[in-house]
Amino acid sequence: MVKIYRKRYMPDELLWLRDDEIVLMDDEKIITKWKSLKPRPDFSRGTSCYFLHKNYKISKFFDHDDNMLYYYCDIVKLEITQEEYIFNDLLVDVIVYPDGGIKVLDLDELAQAFETKVISETDLLCALTTLDGLLRTIYAGEFGTIVKVLEVGL
């Protein structure tokens, strides 16, 4: 059985996502559905697609009334050890709202992590290159095609 982990650098933590249900898994992606780890007033559940060769995970967040709130894109780096998939959070995130609005988050944390040697130059370059590619995809109007895979997780 495959186990999925989320590793954060800031704060330093490794979390087994034991309650995430794998809906689909192939050589290109892992699609999961999940409930928030802790009760939250702003969202309750979601679906996620880990794109195994693209260094990002895209999640679709839903509120308590099952209304879609936004897409949350995590820039990640994958480590695979036997039956474990460890997704290292490279700090930078992108939110894409239903109205097409875009918000890039945590570039300051990425810079701080590099300055304090929490992440390597290789990880910094991976994060920035992946962010650039994802933003180019969004700006080109191709994001909708990518996120169609999340319909499987509903």
C-alpha positions in Angstrom: 0.0 0.0 0.0 1.3 3.4 -1.0 1.7 6.0 1.8 1.8 9.7 1.0 3.7 12.2 3.1 3.9 15.9 3.2 7.3 17.3 4.3 7.5 21.0 5.2 10.7 22.9 5.8 9.1 25.8 7.7 8.1 24.5 10.1 10.1 21.4 9.9 7.6 18.5 9.9 6.9 15.2 8.1 3.2 14.3 8.1 1.7 11.0 6.9 -1.5 11.8 5.1 -3.1 8.6 6.4 -6.7 9.7 5.9 -6.3 10.8 2.3 -8.0 8.4 0.0 -6.2 7.5 -3.2 -8.8 7.7 -6.0 -6.5 7.1 -8.9 -2.8 6.4 -9.3 -0.7 5.9 -12.5 2.8 6.7 -13.7 1.9 10.4 -14.2 -0.3 11.3 -11.2 -1.9 10.5 -7.9 -5.4 11.8 -7.3 -6.7 11.9 -3.7 -9.7 13.1 -1.9 -9.5 14.4 1.7 -11.0 16.2 4.6 -9.2 19.0 6.4 -6.8 17.7 9.0 -8.3 20.1 11.6 -11.7 21.7 11.7 -11.6 25.0 9.8 -14.2 27.7 9.2 -13.1 28.4 5.6 -13.0 24.9 4.0 -13.9 21.3 4.8 -12.6 19.0 2.1 -10.9 18.8 -1.3 -9.4 16.7 -4.0 -5.7 16.9 -5.0 -3.7 15.8 -8.0 0.0 15.2 -7.4 1.7 15.5 -10.9 4.6 13.2 -10.4 6.9 14.6 -13.1 5.9 18.3 -12.9 6.9 19.3 -9.4 3.4 20.5 -8.4 0.3 19.4 -6.6 -3.0 21.1 -7.4 -5.9 20.9 -5.0 -9.5 21.9 -5.4 -10.9 23.3 -2.1 -14.6 23.1 -1.0 -16.5 24.9 1.7 -18.9 23.3 4.2 -21.7 23.6 1.7 -19.7 21.9 -1.1 -19.1 25.1 -3.0 -15.8 25.2 -4.8 -13.6 27.9 -3.3 -10.4 27.9 -5.3 -7.5 25.8 -6.7 -4.4 25.7 -4.5 -1.2 24.9 -6.3 1.8 23.7 -4.2 5.2 23.6 -5.7 6.8 20.3 -4.5 9.7 18.0 -5.0 9.0 14.3 -4.9 11.1 11.6 -3.1 10.1 8.0 -3.6 11.2 5.3 -1.2 9.7 1.9 -1.7 6.0 2.4 -1.1 6.4 5.9 0.3 5.8 9.1 -1.7 7.3 12.1 0.1 6.2 15.5 -1.3 8.6 18.2 -0.1 6.8 21.5 0.0 9.1 24.1 -1.7 7.2 26.9 0.0 5.8 28.8 -3.0 2.1 28.4 -3.7 -0.4 29.7 -6.2 -4.1 30.2 -5.7 -6.4 30.3 -8.7 -9.9 31.6 -8.0 -13.0 30.6 -10.0 -13.2 34.2 -11.5 -9.6 33.7 -12.9 -7.9 35.8 -10.2 -4.4 34.6 -9.3 -2.4 35.0 -6.1 1.3 33.9 -5.6 2.1 33.2 -2.0 5.2 32.8 0.1 8.1 34.0 -2.1 9.4 35.6 1.0 9.5 32.3 2.8 11.4 30.7 -0.1 14.0 33.5 0.0 14.3 33.1 3.8 14.6 29.3 3.6 17.4 29.7 1.0 19.2 32.5 3.0 19.1 30.4 6.2 20.3 27.2 4.3 17.0 25.4 5.0 16.8 24.6 1.3 19.5 24.1 -1.3 20.2 26.2 -4.4 18.9 23.2 -6.4 15.6 23.3 -4.6 15.4 27.1 -4.9 15.9 26.9 -8.7 13.4 24.0 -8.9 10.8 26.1 -7.1 11.3 29.1 -9.2 11.4 27.2 -12.5 8.3 25.2 -11.6 6.5 28.4 -10.5 7.4 30.1 -13.8 6.1 27.1 -15.8 2.9 26.9 -13.9 2.2 30.6 -14.2 2.9 30.4 -18.0 0.4 27.6 -18.2 -2.2 29.7 -16.3 -1.6 32.8 -18.3 -1.9 30.8 -21.6 -5.4 29.8 -20.6 -4.4 26.1 -20.3 -5.1 25.7 -16.5 -8.6 24.4 -17.0 -7.3 21.4 -19.1 -4.9 20.5 -16.3 -7.5 20.6 -13.5 -10.0 18.5 -15.3 -8.3 15.4 -13.7 -9.6 16.6 -10.3 -13.2 15.7 -11.3 -12.2 12.1 -10.7 -11.8 12.8 -7.0 -15.3 14.0 -6.5 
